[in-house]
Amino acid sequence: MSLTPKRRTTKKAAARSQRNGRRSRGAATPEGKARAAKANLRHGYYSQAQDEALIALGEDPAAYRRLMKSLETDLAEAMEAQVVGRIGRTFWRMQRAERMQDGLAVKRLRSGMEREHLTVGPQALHIYKTYEALCALYRPINNPDPPPSSQEIEGLIAAFGLKPPEEIKKVFPLYRAYWEAAWKAPAPAEEDDEKNPTPSAAEAERDLAREKLEAVLDPVTARYGETRNAFVKTLEQIQSPENVAALMAPKDENTMLMQRMEDSSLRQLWRLTNILMKVRKGALTLTDSND
């Protein structure tokens, strides 16, 4: 049962349609008939008005006539020229496809590298700067001659930024306390070491302050050093040939399409080469059946 209701026509309307149909004979003049023949180009390949159809399709009628004339003059020679031209275009498309695939691979590589560096890079940079600032705290301790000024000490502390980690904040008062004790007890001259084997109260205070400082500073510095080394390895892995190859691997639909196009070009090249070999061997040469 049809779901579309049938159109109902009255007898009067049907009679009127029949009278009008008898009057309509289509185009009467030659010009009108020619226009009617050219009107529908949906099947331009089979159109009788060939030039108009080719023009409507964006093609050159003169080029078509030259092709037909060359085929009529020497079929084998014309066909060989056409096949060679198609082989050349196929090779060119294959080279173009290779450039496109290389471009897509470079684009994937750059995008992947940027993504991984954005993930690892900022953290690695923060850890590296913090570790370097911790090492900078050690340098005056290991080489106290001359001892740093209070402004230099505050500069070393300021290198950690406005919001340093809590474990590093604990270092700052111990660092200041150590240098306050160090300033009170300057290092004795080497020739006086044997004369004064017992350290003074100021020197003892300095040594105790250093022990407290190192008890907090050493493990923090060691942890940041290990973390920095881990990030260095991660960054090296990002640049490794294995990771580069993985990032270049085709994953998107465009790359798969390029591979199918390459396979299609190879098949077409194989067919065209076989045709060319047959043409050159005289497969299209007409022979007398009586020979």
C-alpha positions as CSV (number, residue, x, y, z in Angstrom):
1,M,0.0,0.0,0.0
2,S,1.4,3.3,-1.0
3,L,1.8,6.0,1.6
4,T,1.6,8.7,-1.0
5,P,-2.0,9.7,-1.8
6,K,-2.9,9.6,-5.5
7,R,-3.5,12.8,-7.3
8,R,-7.1,13.1,-8.3
9,T,-8.0,14.8,-11.6
10,T,-11.4,15.9,-12.7
11,K,-12.7,15.0,-16.1
12,K,-12.7,18.6,-17.1
13,A,-9.0,19.0,-16.1
14,A,-8.1,15.8,-18.0
15,A,-9.8,17.0,-21.1
16,R,-8.0,20.3,-21.0
17,S,-4.7,18.6,-20.6
18,Q,-5.4,16.5,-23.7
19,R,-6.3,19.5,-25.8
20,N,-3.1,21.3,-24.7
21,G,-1.0,18.3,-25.5
22,R,-2.3,18.1,-29.0
23,R,-1.3,21.7,-29.6
24,S,2.3,21.3,-28.2
25,R,4.7,20.0,-30.9
26,G,7.9,21.2,-29.4
27,A,10.4,23.4,-31.3
28,A,9.2,24.1,-34.9
29,T,12.0,26.1,-36.5
30,P,15.5,24.7,-37.2
31,E,17.0,27.2,-34.8
32,G,14.6,26.2,-32.0
33,K,15.3,22.5,-32.6
34,A,19.1,23.2,-32.4
35,R,18.7,25.0,-29.1
36,A,16.6,22.1,-27.8
37,A,19.2,19.6,-28.8
38,K,21.9,21.6,-27.0
39,A,19.8,22.3,-23.9
40,N,20.5,19.1,-21.9
41,L,24.2,18.5,-21.3
42,R,23.9,16.0,-18.5
43,H,25.2,13.3,-20.8
44,G,27.7,15.5,-22.6
45,Y,29.9,12.6,-23.4
46,Y,27.2,11.3,-25.8
47,S,25.9,14.6,-26.9
48,Q,25.4,15.2,-30.6
49,A,26.5,18.9,-30.2
50,Q,30.0,17.7,-29.4
51,D,31.8,21.1,-29.4
52,E,29.2,22.7,-27.1
53,A,29.4,19.7,-24.8
54,L,33.2,19.8,-24.6
55,I,33.2,23.5,-24.0
56,A,30.5,23.2,-21.3
57,L,32.8,20.6,-19.6
58,G,35.8,22.9,-19.8
59,E,37.5,21.0,-22.6
60,D,39.0,22.1,-25.9
61,P,37.2,20.8,-29.0
62,A,40.3,21.6,-31.2
63,A,42.5,19.4,-29.0
64,Y,39.9,16.6,-29.3
65,R,40.0,16.9,-33.1
66,R,43.8,16.8,-33.1
67,L,43.7,13.6,-31.0
68,M,41.2,11.9,-33.4
69,K,43.2,13.0,-36.4
70,S,46.5,11.6,-35.0
71,L,44.7,8.3,-34.2
72,E,43.3,8.1,-37.7
73,T,46.7,8.9,-39.3
74,D,48.8,6.3,-37.4
75,L,47.0,4.5,-34.6
76,A,50.2,2.8,-33.2
77,E,52.2,6.0,-33.1
78,A,49.4,8.1,-31.6
79,M,48.6,5.4,-29.1
80,E,52.3,5.1,-28.1
81,A,52.5,8.9,-27.6
82,Q,49.4,8.8,-25.4
83,V,50.6,5.9,-23.3
84,V,54.0,7.5,-22.9
85,G,52.3,10.8,-21.8
86,R,50.2,8.9,-19.3
87,I,53.3,7.1,-17.9
88,G,55.0,10.4,-17.5
89,R,52.0,11.9,-15.7
90,T,51.8,8.8,-13.5
91,F,55.4,9.1,-12.5
92,W,54.9,12.8,-11.8
93,R,51.9,12.1,-9.6
94,M,53.9,9.4,-7.8
95,Q,56.7,12.0,-7.1
96,R,54.1,14.5,-6.0
97,A,52.6,11.9,-3.6
98,E,56.1,11.3,-2.2
99,R,56.5,15.0,-1.5
100,M,53.1,15.1,0.1
101,Q,53.9,12.1,2.3
102,D,57.2,13.6,3.3
103,G,55.4,16.9,4.1
104,L,52.8,15.1,6.2
105,A,55.5,13.2,8.0
106,V,57.4,16.4,8.8
107,K,54.2,18.0,10.0
108,R,53.5,15.0,12.3
109,L,57.0,15.1,13.6
110,R,57.0,18.8,14.4
111,S,53.6,18.6,16.0
112,G,54.6,15.6,18.2
113,M,57.9,17.2,19.2
114,E,56.2,20.4,20.2
115,R,53.6,18.5,22.1
116,E,56.1,16.4,24.0
117,H,58.4,19.4,24.7
118,L,55.5,21.4,26.0
119,T,54.7,18.6,28.3
120,V,58.2,18.0,29.6
121,G,60.0,21.2,28.8
122,P,58.6,23.7,31.4
123,Q,58.9,21.1,34.2
124,A,62.5,20.3,33.2
125,L,63.4,24.0,33.0
126,H,61.9,24.7,36.5
127,I,63.8,21.7,38.0
128,Y,67.0,22.7,36.2
129,K,66.8,26.4,37.5
130,T,66.0,25.2,41.0
131,Y,69.0,22.8,41.0
132,E,71.3,25.5,39.7
133,A,70.1,27.8,42.5
134,L,70.8,25.2,45.1
135,C,74.3,24.6,43.7
136,A,74.8,28.4,43.9
137,L,74.2,28.3,47.6
138,Y,77.0,25.8,48.0
139,R,79.7,27.8,46.1
140,P,80.3,30.4,48.8
141,I,80.3,27.7,51.5
142,N,83.0,25.7,49.7
143,N,85.0,28.9,48.8
144,P,84.3,31.3,51.7
145,D,87.3,33.6,50.9
146,P,86.0,36.3,50.7
147,P,82.7,35.5,52.4
148,P,79.6,36.9,50.7
149,S,77.9,40.0,51.8
150,S,74.4,40.0,53.2
151,Q,73.1,41.5,49.9
152,E,74.8,38.7,47.9
153,I,73.2,36.1,50.2
154,E,69.7,37.6,49.7
155,G,70.4,37.6,46.0
156,L,71.1,33.9,46.1
157,I,67.9,33.3,48.0
158,A,65.9,35.5,45.7
159,A,66.9,33.3,42.7
160,F,64.3,30.7,43.9
161,G,61.5,33.1,43.1
162,L,58.6,34.4,45.1
163,K,57.0,31.0,45.8
164,P,59.8,28.4,46.4
165,P,58.9,24.9,47.5
166,E,58.4,24.4,51.3
167,E,61.4,22.1,51.5
168,I,63.6,24.8,50.1
169,K,62.1,27.5,52.3
170,K,63.4,25.6,55.3
171,V,66.9,26.1,54.0
172,F,66.8,29.9,54.0
173,P,66.9,30.7,57.8
174,L,69.6,28.0,58.3
175,Y,71.6,29.6,55.4
176,R,71.4,33.0,57.0
177,A,72.2,31.7,60.4
178,Y,75.3,29.9,59.1
179,W,76.7,33.1,57.5
180,E,76.0,35.1,60.6
181,A,78.1,32.6,62.6
182,A,80.8,32.5,59.9
183,W,81.2,36.3,60.0
184,K,81.8,36.1,63.7
185,A,84.4,33.4,63.4
186,P,86.6,34.0,60.3
187,A,88.8,31.2,59.3
188,P,92.1,31.2,61.1
189,A,95.4,31.4,59.2
190,E,97.0,28.0,58.3
191,E,100.1,28.7,60.4
192,D,97.9,29.2,63.5
193,D,96.2,25.8,63.2
194,E,98.8,23.9,65.3
195,K,99.0,26.7,67.9
196,N,95.2,26.7,68.4
197,P,94.0,23.1,68.1
198,T,90.8,23.8,70.1
199,P,88.2,25.8,68.1
200,S,86.8,28.9,69.7
201,A,83.2,29.3,70.7
202,A,82.5,31.3,67.6
203,E,84.1,28.7,65.4
204,A,82.1,26.0,67.2
205,E,78.9,27.9,66.6
206,R,79.8,28.2,62.9
207,D,80.5,24.5,62.6
208,L,77.2,23.6,64.3
209,A,75.3,26.0,62.0
210,R,76.9,24.4,59.0
211,E,75.9,20.9,60.2
212,K,72.3,22.0,60.6
213,L,72.3,23.7,57.2
214,E,73.8,20.7,55.4
215,A,71.4,18.3,57.1
216,V,68.6,20.1,55.3
217,L,70.3,21.3,52.1
218,D,72.1,18.1,51.1
219,P,69.1,15.8,50.7
220,V,67.1,18.6,48.9
221,T,69.9,19.2,46.5
222,A,70.4,15.5,45.9
223,R,66.6,15.0,45.1
224,Y,66.6,17.9,42.6
225,G,69.8,16.6,41.0
226,E,68.2,13.2,40.5
227,T,65.0,14.7,39.1
228,R,67.0,16.9,36.8
229,N,68.9,13.9,35.5
230,A,65.7,12.1,34.9
231,F,64.3,15.0,32.8
232,V,67.5,15.1,30.9
233,K,67.1,11.5,29.9
234,T,63.4,12.1,29.0
235,L,64.5,15.0,26.7
236,E,67.1,12.8,25.1
237,Q,64.5,10.1,24.5
238,I,62.3,12.7,22.8
239,Q,65.1,13.3,20.4
240,S,66.0,9.7,19.9
241,P,65.7,8.1,16.5
242,E,63.1,5.6,17.8
243,N,60.8,8.4,19.0
244,V,61.3,10.4,15.9
245,A,60.3,7.3,13.8
246,A,57.3,6.8,16.0
247,L,56.1,10.4,15.6
248,M,56.5,10.2,11.9
249,A,54.4,7.0,11.6
250,P,51.2,7.5,9.6
251,K,48.1,7.8,11.8
252,D,45.6,10.1,10.1
253,E,43.2,9.5,7.3
254,N,45.1,11.7,4.8
255,T,48.2,9.6,5.1
256,M,46.2,6.4,4.5
257,L,44.6,8.0,1.4
258,M,48.1,9.0,0.1
259,Q,49.2,5.4,0.4
260,R,46.1,4.1,-1.5
261,M,46.9,6.7,-4.2
262,E,50.4,5.5,-4.4
263,D,49.3,1.9,-4.8
264,S,46.8,2.9,-7.5
265,S,49.5,4.8,-9.4
266,L,51.8,1.7,-9.3
267,R,49.0,-0.5,-10.7
268,Q,48.3,2.1,-13.4
269,L,52.0,2.3,-14.2
270,W,52.1,-1.5,-14.6
271,R,49.2,-1.6,-16.9
272,L,50.4,1.3,-19.0
273,T,53.9,-0.2,-19.3
274,N,52.4,-3.5,-20.6
275,I,50.3,-1.6,-23.1
276,L,53.4,0.3,-24.3
277,M,55.4,-2.9,-24.7
278,K,52.6,-4.4,-26.8
279,V,52.3,-1.4,-29.0
280,R,56.1,-1.3,-29.6
281,K,56.1,-5.0,-30.5
282,G,53.5,-4.3,-33.2
283,A,50.4,-5.6,-31.6
284,L,48.4,-2.9,-33.3
285,T,49.9,-3.4,-36.8
286,L,47.4,-4.5,-39.3
287,T,48.5,-7.6,-41.3
288,D,47.1,-9.2,-44.4
289,S,45.1,-12.3,-43.5
290,N,46.4,-14.1,-46.6
291,D,50.0,-13.9,-45.4
